[in-house]
Amino acid sequence: MGKLWSLFFVFSAVIAVALCWFAPDWNWWFPGDGKAHSTLGGKIDDLFHLILIIVAVTFIGTQAALGYVLWRGATIKPEEKALFSHGSHSLEVIWTIVPSAVLLFIALYQLDVWAQFRIKGAIRDSHGKMVRPEPVAELTARQFEWRIRYPAKGKPLQPKPQPDDIYSVNELHIPSGRPVEVTLRTDDVQHAIFIPELRIKQDAVASLKIPVWFDALDNRDYEMLCAELCGWGHYKMKAKVVARSDEDFDAWKEQASAEQFDDGFRKPVEAK
């Protein structure tokens, strides 16, 4: 029975590594098509892969050592004396220093990624140039939908609603190809904006207005979810991010404004 368990622990490591190796081909990896569609998302993926490699090496080594110990215990002869050791100060030092060094390395390695995700002065575009994006919309989470407020075309977003502001529900329209900022808030309980393919996640906390910045590299729609259990309707709090070129984004604004302020006599402007 001991031999069986030793083989189980060894082969479980082999199977786990094999599954992770083929996971991208089976679409078991990252959401969507498996790649990040934002500048920061690519760096987050690199950090994830680094940590995965470190964990994988540790997992394989641990499983191999465990399998060896079990195999050794199952095959030892009855008359053979067992080796007993009270403890090893050298081993204690090694498995204290090595994990500490690994954690320190990860902490230092991710500083640049964390800065671009949390420090506004460290935002970079796809060419590595520092930028300071202006807010394009205010995103308000509520049970159980997303309400979005945009400034009128050519105007900056104001902290308080303006008479000519534009509104949408469950559709966040942004220009693509450059960093943008949205102001995140909640009307009731805690929510969290999560855009998997852009690798963006941020909690919305009551009474706080939180700036969130990111970019979408492609002209397409992205799924947007609530990642915080916010009540019975949490599961259906789905929306989408509509990323388009600057020209198409401005054209959408004109159409949305015309439809919103249509008085029933003038024909709304059609999107180009």
N, C-alpha and C positions, 0 to 999 in steps of 0.2 A: 504493500500500500504506500510505503514511503517513496518508492521509486516512481509510482504513478503521480504523486503530488509534486515531486521534483520536476518531472517532465511537464506537468501542467503549468507550473510557474515559468518555466523556460519558454515553452511554446506560446503561452499567453502573450509574452513580450514580442515574440516573432509575429504573431497574428496582429497585434496592435500596431506595430510598425508598418506591416504590409497594408493594413486598412488605411492608415494615414498617408501612405505613399500613393495609393490609387484613389484616394478620396476626391482629389480635384477632377479626375476623369469621370467620376460617377456623380459629380455635382453635389458632393457631401461637404464641401469646404465652405468658402465664404458665400454670402447670399448673392442672388442674381447670377451673373455670368462668371463669378469668382474673382473679379478684379475690382479694385477701387476706382471710382470715377471722379475722384477729387485729388488735389495735390497732396493735402495732408493725409488722405486715406492711404496712399501708397506708402508713406513713411510709417503709418500705424501698422500696416501689413508687414513691413520689414521687421518692426519691433516684435510683432506677434510671432513671426517665423524664428527669430532669434531665441525668444523664450521657449518656443516649442522644441527647438533643437536641444537646448540646455536640459529641459525636462525629460526629453526622450533619452538622452544619454544617461541621465540619472536613473530613469526607470529601467532601462535595459541592464545597467550595472547592478541595480538592486535585485532585480529578478534573477539574474545570473548567479549572484552570490547566494540568494535564497535557495535556488535550485541545487547549487553545489552542496550547501549545508544539508539539505534534505537527502540528497543522493548519498552523501558521505555517511549520514546517520543510518540510512537504510541498508548500506552494504558493509558496515563495520562488522568485523568478526566478534563473536561473543567473548572470546578470550583476549581480545585486543583492548588495551587500556584507553580510556577516553582522555583527551587533553583538556585540562581544566585551567582556566586563567581567571584570577580575581578581577583583573581590569588592566587596561593599558592607557597610561597617560598620553603616550604618543598618538594613539588613535583618537582619544578625546580631543586633543589639540587639533588634529587634522580635520575631523568632521565638525569642528567648531569654526576653524579659520576658513576652510574652503567654501562652505555655504555663505559665510559672511562676505567673503571676497566676491562671490558670484552676485549676491544681492547688491553690493556696492557698485559693481560694474554695471548692472542693469539700471540702477538709480542714476548713475552718471550718464549712461548711454542715451537714456530717454529724455534728458533735460531739454534738448532742442525740440523734440516732438511736443513735449508738454508745454513749452513756451509758446509755440505756434498755435496750440490749441486753446491756451488760457490767457496769454498776454497779448493785448491788442497791438503793442508796439513791435511784436515779433512776427506779424503776419507776412507771409510771402506768397507771391503768385507762382504760376507754373514755370516761370523763368528764373525764380529765385530772388526777385526784386521785392524789397520791402514796400508794403502798401498800407494805406489807412482807409478802408472802405467805409462809406456812409450807409446808415441803415436804409434798407429798401422797403421794409415792412415791419409792422408790429404783429406778432403772432400770439394770440390769446387762446389758451386751452381752457375748456370748460366741459362739464359732463353733458354730452360725450361727443364733442366736435372741436374743430379748430376754426377760429374766426380770425381773419387776416385783414389788416388795415394798411393801405398804401397811400402815399402822398400823391397828389395830382401830378401829371406829367410836368417835368421841369422844376418841381419844388422839392425841398428836403422834408423828411419825415419829422413832424413836430411831436413833442411829448404828449400833447393833448389833441384829441380829434378836431379836425378842421372841417368847415362846411363842404369843401370840395374833395375830401378824402374818398378813396375808392375802397370797396369792401368785397371780400370773397369768403366762401366757406369751404373748408377742406381742400382747397387748391392754393398752394403757395407758388406764385409766379415770380421767377427771378431771372436776371440776365445770366447767360452762361459764359464760360471762358475767363472769368475774373472773380476775385473774392468779393463776396457780398456779406452784409451783416443784417440780421433780423433781431428785433427786440422781443424777448420771450417773457410772457407773464401768464398767470392763471387767474381765473375768476372765482375759483372755489378751492378744491382740494389740490394736492400735489400731483402733477402730471410730469411727463418726460417726453421730449421730442427725440425721435430716433429715426434716422435716415440710413438704413443699413448699407446701401451701395456707396454712400458718401462717407461712411464711417463716422457719423456725427450722432452724438447722444448728449443731452443736457436736461437736467431736471428743471421743471418750472415750479417755483416756490411762491406761495401766497405772499403778497405785499412787496415782492421784489420784481424789478425789471432787469432781466439778465441779457446781456449782449451775446449773440452766438454768430460766429463768422465761419464761412466755408466757401468753397467754389464747386461748381459742377462743370466738368470738362466737356461734356457732350450735350447736344441739343436733343433732349429726350425727357420722358417722365420718370420720376423716381418715387418709390413707395415711401410714405411717411407714416410712422406709427406712434402710439403712446406706449412707452416702455415702463410705466409705473402703474401698479394696480390702483385704479382710481374709482372703482365702484362696479356695479353689476353690468354696466354697458362698456366696460373697458375694452372688451374683445372687439367691439365694432367701431372703435375710435380710430378709423383709418382715413388717410388722406393721401395726397400726392404732391410732389414738387415738380412744377412745370418749368424746365430750364430751356430758354430760347435765346437767340441772338439779341443784341441790344435793339436792333431795328424791330424785330418781332415783339419784343417786350414792350417797347413804346407803342407799337400798333395795338397790342392787347389793352394797354392802359386807355388809349383813346376809345376803343370799342366799349370797354367796361364802363368808362365814365359816361359815354353817350347813352348806354342802356340804363345805367343807374339813375341818371337825371332826365330820362326821357319823359316828357310831359304828355305824351299821347298824340301830339300834333306834328312834331318834327321827327323825321325818319332817322333812326340811330345810324351812326357811321359804321360801315362794314369793315371787318378786319382785312388787311391787305394780304 
